[in-house]
């Protein structure tokens, strides 16, 4: 009888649990909804959490129309600079890079991240036939006083909406310019927040997977598992809880509502500043709920890819934002 061979079936969920390959999150899927031509994401730095009171805008909620207390997360969002445009062509083997166009006014700080082209290309001919257009953007960590690193990060953000010709014209118009968070994100929008979680290093299986402690009558150990699997197959399967890396994984929080986009940091800065961060001095976002990562972590935002129905309020009214000291 021949040996059966097939790809593995079923989800391994968060497997393998290893360290993220980069502190800059990578995004492989983008939303195809929306008619307005724009870049479909942004980047910012996690400040911390607080709480606020607002009128519940969700019509199906049991507290609809009432004032409720909600947890909020703050993201500081200095502007980003579009340093290049990259076009992709769809081939039988997936999307392949077609060509690039770089801005002529590249900053010296970007040279600390990548070798800069001596003669930036401005040939738009090949890009006009591209199937997908992405903007190459750099961040400005030097504008955030709480971030120790001053080397800018470089990432791709998809340009979506409209026709292919509209996206190309939009890409030409933003090349070499700074983009503000309010140009991309509006109050009431639904976003996906992508970030690298807090690293906890090498941990045992009880803390890592929450396995049950063994009886005190068990021989020599309690924070162990009862069995590591059957005799055959004669190896330990990947589904068996085991020791290893915990934390510093890339995680995506889907469908997070933007409650506020503002530049007035005096409305949110608590007495003594946010723990492990300090005070906000740039434009910021107020997000409903929690987001991944510790303070100062770089976060990427994109238009929600799984949000299909629900109310989209024009404006969410925050009647009170806590500014009491978070120092304890």
C-alpha positions in Angstrom: 0.0 0.0 0.0 1.4 3.4 -1.0 2.1 6.0 1.7 -0.4 8.8 2.0 1.1 12.2 1.7 -0.8 15.4 2.1 -0.5 18.9 3.6 -1.3 19.3 7.3 -4.9 20.1 8.1 -6.4 22.2 10.8 -5.2 25.4 12.5 -2.2 25.5 14.8 -3.4 28.8 16.1 -0.5 30.6 17.6 2.1 28.0 16.5 5.0 28.3 16.4 5.4 30.5 19.4 8.8 32.1 18.6 10.1 35.7 18.7 8.8 38.1 16.1 11.3 38.5 13.3 11.2 42.3 13.6 10.0 44.9 16.0 8.2 46.6 13.0 5.0 44.6 12.5 4.4 43.2 9.0 1.0 43.3 7.3 0.1 40.9 4.5 -3.6 41.6 4.1 -5.3 45.0 3.3 -8.9 46.1 3.1 -10.5 46.3 -0.4 -13.4 48.4 0.8 -13.7 52.2 0.4 -14.0 54.5 -2.5 -11.8 57.3 -1.4 -8.2 57.0 -2.6 -5.8 57.1 0.3 -3.1 55.2 2.1 -4.7 52.5 4.1 -2.7 52.6 7.3 -0.6 54.6 9.7 2.1 54.1 12.4 2.3 55.4 16.0 3.7 54.6 19.4 1.8 53.1 22.3 1.4 55.6 25.2 -0.7 53.6 27.7 -4.2 53.2 29.0 -6.8 55.2 30.8 -10.6 55.3 31.2 -13.3 57.7 29.9 -17.0 58.3 30.0 -19.0 58.4 26.8 -22.5 58.0 25.4 -22.9 54.5 24.2 -23.3 54.8 20.4 -24.0 51.0 19.8 -27.7 50.6 19.1 -27.8 46.9 20.0 -26.1 47.4 23.3 -28.0 47.1 26.6 -26.7 50.6 27.6 -27.4 52.2 24.2 -27.8 56.0 24.6 -26.6 55.9 28.2 -23.3 57.3 29.6 -20.9 54.4 30.2 -17.3 54.0 31.5 -15.0 52.5 28.9 -11.3 51.6 28.9 -9.2 53.5 26.3 -5.8 53.3 24.8 -3.6 56.2 23.7 -1.4 56.1 20.6 0.9 59.0 19.8 1.0 59.6 16.0 3.7 62.0 14.7 3.6 62.5 10.9 5.1 60.0 8.5 7.0 60.9 5.4 6.5 59.2 2.0 10.0 58.5 0.7 9.2 56.1 -2.1 6.5 54.4 -4.2 6.6 50.8 -5.1 4.6 49.0 -7.8 3.7 45.3 -7.9 2.7 43.1 -10.8 0.5 40.1 -10.4 2.1 37.0 -11.9 1.2 33.3 -11.8 3.6 33.1 -8.8 2.0 35.9 -6.8 2.9 39.6 -6.7 6.4 40.5 -7.8 8.1 43.9 -7.5 7.8 45.8 -10.7 9.7 49.1 -10.0 10.2 51.8 -7.5 10.3 55.6 -7.5 12.2 57.5 -4.7 11.8 61.0 -3.5 14.7 63.5 -4.1 14.5 65.1 -0.7 15.5 62.1 1.5 16.5 62.9 5.0 19.9 62.1 6.5 18.3 60.2 9.3 17.0 57.6 6.9 20.6 56.8 5.9 21.0 55.3 9.4 18.4 52.7 8.4 19.2 51.9 4.7 21.8 52.9 2.1 20.2 55.8 0.2 20.2 55.8 -3.6 22.7 58.3 -5.0 20.4 59.2 -7.9 16.7 58.6 -6.8 14.7 57.2 -9.7 11.7 59.2 -10.9 10.7 57.0 -13.9 7.0 56.6 -13.7 6.5 54.6 -16.9 6.6 51.0 -15.4 4.6 52.0 -12.3 1.7 53.0 -14.6 1.2 49.3 -15.4 1.3 48.1 -11.8 -1.5 46.1 -10.3 -0.8 47.2 -6.7 0.7 50.5 -5.4 2.4 50.8 -2.1 3.9 53.8 -0.3 7.3 53.5 1.4 7.1 55.6 4.5 9.4 56.5 7.3 8.6 57.4 10.9 9.9 60.3 13.0 10.8 58.8 16.4 13.0 61.9 17.1 9.7 63.9 17.3 8.6 61.7 20.2 10.6 62.6 23.3 9.7 59.3 25.1 11.2 57.1 22.4 14.9 56.3 23.0 15.7 55.3 19.4 16.1 58.1 16.9 16.6 55.9 13.9 13.5 56.0 11.6 11.6 52.9 10.7 10.7 52.0 7.1 7.6 50.2 6.1 5.1 49.7 3.3 1.5 50.9 3.3 -1.0 50.1 0.6 -2.7 52.8 -1.4 -6.3 51.8 -1.9 -9.6 53.0 -3.2 -10.7 54.2 -6.7 -9.3 52.9 -9.9 -5.7 51.9 -10.7 -5.1 55.2 -12.5 -6.4 57.2 -9.5 -4.1 55.4 -7.1 -1.1 56.1 -9.3 -1.9 59.8 -9.5 -2.4 59.9 -5.8 1.0 58.2 -5.2 2.7 60.8 -7.4 1.1 63.6 -5.4 2.2 62.4 -2.0 5.8 61.4 -2.9 8.3 63.3 -0.8 5.5 64.8 1.5 4.6 64.3 5.1 1.2 62.8 5.9 -0.7 63.6 9.1 -2.8 61.1 11.0 -5.9 63.2 10.5 -5.5 62.8 6.7 -5.9 59.0 6.9 -7.9 58.3 10.1 -11.2 59.9 11.1 -13.1 59.8 14.4 -15.5 56.8 14.3 -13.3 54.7 12.0 -12.7 51.0 12.7 -9.0 49.9 12.6 -6.9 46.8 13.1 -4.0 47.4 15.4 -0.9 45.3 14.8 2.0 45.2 17.3 4.6 43.1 19.0 3.6 41.9 22.4 5.6 42.3 25.6 8.4 39.8 25.7 8.6 37.4 28.7 11.6 35.2 27.6 11.8 31.5 28.2 9.0 30.2 30.4 7.7 26.8 31.5 4.6 25.1 30.2 2.4 25.9 33.2 2.8 29.7 32.7 3.0 29.4 28.9 0.0 27.3 28.3 -1.8 27.3 31.6 -1.6 23.6 32.3 -3.0 22.1 35.5 -0.7 21.6 38.4 -0.2 17.9 39.2 -1.1 16.3 42.5 1.3 16.5 45.4 1.5 12.7 45.3 3.1 12.9 41.9 6.8 12.0 41.8 9.3 14.8 42.0 7.4 17.5 40.1 4.2 19.4 39.9 4.6 22.0 37.1 4.8 19.1 34.6 2.3 17.5 32.2 0.9 14.0 32.7 2.1 12.7 29.3 3.9 14.0 26.3 1.9 11.8 23.9 1.7 8.2 22.7 4.6 5.9 22.0 3.8 6.0 18.3 4.6 8.2 16.5 7.9 8.2 18.4 8.3 11.9 18.6 6.7 14.7 20.6 4.0 16.4 18.6 3.7 20.1 18.2 0.4 20.1 20.0 2.0 19.0 23.3 2.5 22.0 25.7 6.2 22.5 26.2 8.7 25.1 27.5 9.8 27.9 25.2 9.6 31.5 24.2 6.7 33.5 25.7 5.8 36.9 24.5 7.4 39.2 21.8 4.9 37.8 19.3 3.1 39.7 16.6 -0.6 40.0 17.3 -3.4 41.8 15.6 -6.4 43.4 17.5 -9.2 43.5 15.0 -12.1 46.1 14.9 -10.9 48.8 17.3 -13.0 52.0 17.2 -11.3 55.4 17.0 -12.9 57.6 19.6 -10.9 60.7 19.2 -8.2 62.3 17.0 -6.7 65.4 18.5 -3.6 67.6 19.0 -4.6 69.0 22.4 -2.5 66.7 24.7 -3.6 68.6 27.8 -6.9 66.8 27.6 -5.4 63.4 28.2 -2.0 63.8 29.9 -2.4 62.6 33.5 -0.7 64.1 36.5 2.9 62.9 36.5 2.6 61.5 33.0 1.9 58.0 31.7 3.9 55.2 33.5 7.1 54.3 31.5 6.2 56.8 28.8 5.9 60.4 30.0 3.6 63.0 28.4 2.1 63.2 24.9 3.3 66.2 22.8 2.2 65.2 19.3 -1.1 64.3 17.7 -2.7 61.3 19.2 -5.5 58.7 18.8 -7.9 57.5 21.5 -8.8 53.8 20.9 -11.7 52.0 22.5 -10.3 49.0 24.4 -6.8 47.5 24.8 -4.1 47.1 22.2 -1.0 44.8 22.1 2.5 45.7 23.3 4.1 47.6 26.2 4.6 51.4 26.3 6.8 53.0 23.6 6.1 50.0 21.3 5.8 50.9 17.6 2.3 50.0 16.4 0.9 49.8 12.9 -2.8 50.5 12.0 -4.8 49.5 8.9 -8.4 49.8 7.8 -10.4 47.0 9.3 -10.4 44.0 7.0 -13.1 42.0 8.8 -15.6 44.7 9.7 -18.6 44.1 7.5 -21.6 45.5 9.4 -22.5 47.7 12.3 -23.0 51.4 13.1 -20.4 53.9 12.2 -20.9 57.1 14.3 -19.9 60.4 12.7 -18.5 61.5 16.1 -18.1 59.9 19.5 -18.6 62.3 22.4 -16.2 61.8 25.3 -17.7 63.6 28.3 -14.8 62.8 30.6 -11.2 61.4 30.3 -9.4 60.5 33.4 -6.3 62.6 34.2 -5.7 61.3 37.7 -2.2 60.1 38.4 -1.4 56.6 37.1 1.7 56.3 39.4 -0.3 54.5 42.1 
